Structure formats: C-alpha cells, structure tokens
C-alpha cells in the first residue's frame, strides 16, 4: 500500500461490497473484527482467501456472546486455530489488507447486541475506507494490530467453542426469556437470593471449603492433562478438583473458606469440562475444570466481595467448615441469613 488516497465514508450495502472487494484482491489480511454473525463467511467471500493461500489472521471476541460460533468454526476450518484468535473485550472493527483498509463500526454481518443478519436493518453504520496508504501509515496500522490487538489474544480451541455456543444461545434466548429481568441486572447474588427456584435441576453447585492445595499425585495428573489437551489443540490452562467426581458440564461457584478467620473468599465460577474430565490416578483422582465467565448470563466477576460476604454468613449459620449444595439450596439458605 504505497498510494496515498483520501478515505471514503461508506455505510449500508456499500461497505459490505467494499470489504468483499478488498478481501477478494488482497494477499494478506489482518482483521480485528469483534463480532461475526450468520452468513458472514459466505457473504464476504472469505473462502477465496483460503483458496489463494492468503496470509490471514483474524481476532474476534468469541466469549462476548455476540459472536456466532458457527462462523468461527468455519474460519478455523479454512485457516486453522492458530490464525483465528479471541481477545476478551475487543470491540474494534478494523480490516487491514495489502489492498486497502477499513476502519468503522460495521461488524461481520452482526452487531454487538447479538442480533443476526436482517435484525441489523435500521442500524446506521459509518466506515472509513482507505484504498491505499503510504507505507509508513500502513506499517502503523499493522503495528497497532500486533501490539494492541494480538497481544494477550489466544488461539481458539474446542473448549472455548463449546463455551461460546452456550453463551451465544443464552444471549439470544434471554432477550425475551422469563428470567430476562433478573439476568439483565447481571447480579448472581440477587438471582440466588430472590428466586432460588429458577436454579432447580440446573447443573450449578456451590462449594465452600478450605483450599489446601492438591497432592503431588494430583498435581502430576493435572500437568499431564494440560500437556494432553495442548497437544490436541484444546485449552492448556486447566485446573482440577481432587477426589471429587462431578458430572461433566457442571458449573461450580467456588469459595475458599478460612477456618481460623471464619471468612470466605470467592474463587469464581468453574465448569467441569465435557471431554474426559475424570482421571483416576495412583491413590487419588482429579476432575478437570476451567474458569467460566458466567452461568446462564449471571457472572460472579463483578460481585466477588459481596458473594463472599454472603457465603460467610451461610457458613457461620451452617456451623461447619465445609459445605457443598445445589444453587437452589444455597439460595434458600441465603434467604435465612440475609
């Protein structure tokens, strides 16, 4: 890109055609596009990039709940997991190619509200299209991609996609769902306290116990599992519960209990992985888990302190140093102490 040009301002169908044209003629592309909706791969002619063996890297925000995992799976099919990455909190829509660049508000056939295709009609988008730039400016765009977007991004693996499907389906179903009002507030504590019955028969447990660490055998088993999942392209950052067999797919709101200070701290929401989570070891066992962003749209990340205070009150009333209950039972106990 060595030709200087005045950028155009485009929106509506014109911007889609322009992006499709750029992708149809470029030999390299760096796309920092947060959300990908249904049909984006076909509508933008992404497959042609793979057929031309173009140098492509795409970074999205897979865990936003607004990114269609089916489209991401197709991108991974074309370019491989190392070239399709996710970065939490990404909101950019920047298309950098050696044929031109686009900077604007348009996602790949979807918007940040989890709407799809025709649901985006009526939105007013604005995009700057650079048909060519001086090499120094082009280099600045590429440097921004490497140092701001790519840093701390992660290749997308099977466990991430599994979690993303849950977030995607949940986000779309909650717009008109019966629990939308409580979930829109985003308070897990409020949901547990005010309507514990909504968690009945759901794979969600609360556990409060002293975190003493795992045995050396369990640690070795966890490290072996990490290597195994890394080799198969799955997420390598795993954790485990020792000597506790929990069904695959179960979510656990985990608290660390300090028996001397009689106080709890919140360790977040964890999910038992679906792919062979239980491992029998020499004299012990582990159940593999990974940190989950939320359970059915309810996150613990912004209210760990208040959840910890609530768990402390439940434990003081419980009178023992360990408690594992269903989310419904925990909510009922909360009603008694709050």
Steps between C-alpha positions, in 0.01 A plus 500: 500500500702790375235719335367788707124551478223691671281253690138448403215484750275203431209327673226249422545251213783710356737419786437127470580513130816701568625256764418208273697669220803556724498141622456381143818666381739499796782257571514574874237604754499586869142532625416631847124457478322433828177329391427257219139421414321234298601487135799733535750253354293447185390861455853635525659231285738390776547158340677662205776615736566140595497384137758767412709397803489858626678592823203548734457559871166582660436607859148519647337503844366145505391511864285813465189294423456718190729298273341210312716192575386328178670769293813478714511123446494561125785751527703247700425238233650727235798648684567282806464575874825697530377752243155553652539652844289659772564800721262581785363854482587555134251741346696616196389459140823542305576328170868527403607359162772568247225614261355761736362546849165566665442660839145534627202372695390208283548149630501194276126478428407540867504766769602510861153419627505140378261576214532315174474582131168679432471597867765765437284691254444857606839534668702795377862401439797715401829377357813661360642318199864549405565369150872552551737660747861605531712208617575674831130532582433143394781388729343694787171314452678166500700597810175590677362158413806321639558706814144587603270230364708188460674532836324286763272349235465123495453238228148361507471138610221250540424584862468867417256423218294279728472783752432755227206298368342512846554876527369559148183296548443649842538860384247458224250308713517744791379798300140387552550222756309475829807583708612792284425763764722347770774406257504839334604638838790254486495425872564138588444572869161659431392204286609249767333690782177616335414202284698188595235283335622610157812288559305181569640204303768723349864375492616766747652432841650714773794372699670664799809332647857568603727499196805309621640417161525164328721201566815450293328213314208728410735779391686258274170377356390858429828583325466188288144601406619850406758351267245263352251778427773725363604230255144457374443871450283544808549761767814427699406710804300257712443442869355210693310386807667212684305197622171648388312352208261755349298448179638653184352840422428585865562862605642566846498829688814445707587660836817463703423473874745625761415300816712711733359835389156353428474681169445396137652633178352449154709305250260550208287268290660183366371250248578129486625439146304272269790306351614225741504711816546215752847352543578210734856527632724303732322527836286800404297654216436837338211658312614758246340843487545840338402851608160603363399862431144448625216259562195570283600863463571553868861587580689498829788714376355838602359398837752262652525705819124505564468132410782422744320687780181310422685166500661591832160554658375169362803319640471660843139385513603157368743456789745279312809561289377350174180528298403377153140553392292566191454860394134477598584386853769765535247764397255373759770520767579854389140599566541387858812707571466812285 
